[in-house]
Amino acid sequence: MSKILIAPSILSGDFANMEATVKKVEEWGGDLVHCDVMDGVFVKNITFGMPMIAALKKVSGLPLDVHLMITEPERYIDEFIAAGSDWLSFHPNASKDPLSAIRKIREAGVKAGLVFNPDIPFQPYAHMFKECDFILVMSVFAGRGGQKFIESSLQKISEIKAYLRENNLDIPIEIDGGINEQTAICAREAGVDILVAGSAVFGSQDPAKTIKALRGE
């Protein structure tokens, strides 16, 4: 992937007007709309579910990048696919059968990804990478926005990149958590292809300019 993609997280948007939020993401030059689904079990917070994804699908001109922070995500994969997810990722340590879940997502024509929290090693799941369309590395602990960037995530990215090279796999890596113009530089240097940014974009005086800066333009 040559161009760095930016996926603004609507977790930092206006929940009272999500239609305007996703349209702004497109207007500002975002590439994906990142949607954080939280169940209050796998993570402490609760956000939204399938009805919100279905509603956003009707008004978004950009692909929906849906990150499931839920226990046993395989229970709801069919419904999130039906709701209109374009990219669908989940935490393999939350799943009873992550490989089957990946395959189900891909069979539906949706991009499938595995997500790794800072304290979860990727190595036990690396054999599944060949079945994935992307890998999401969390640079904060999943569950809430506005956390500080965890620098050790860059080492994990380097190790994943090395594994992908050794196994002749060309899979984009996405990073999520504490991304701003400064940490984006480190992430790009580490080889990240997709940057999720919430408060850095939605809290900016000039979001379009910020998105370009995050991309390195």
Secondary structure, DSSP 4 states (H G I P E B T S, - for coil): --SPEEEEBGGGS-TT-HHHHHHHHHHTT-S-EEEEEEBSSSSS-B---HHHHHHHHHH-SS-EEEEEE-SSGGGTHHHHHHHT-SEEEE-GGG-S-HHHHHHHHHHTT-EEEEEE-TTS-SGGGGGGGGG-SEEEEESS-TT-SSPPP-THHHHHHHHHHHHHHHTT----EEEESS--HHHHHHHHHHT-SEEEESHHHHT-SSHHHHHHHHHT-
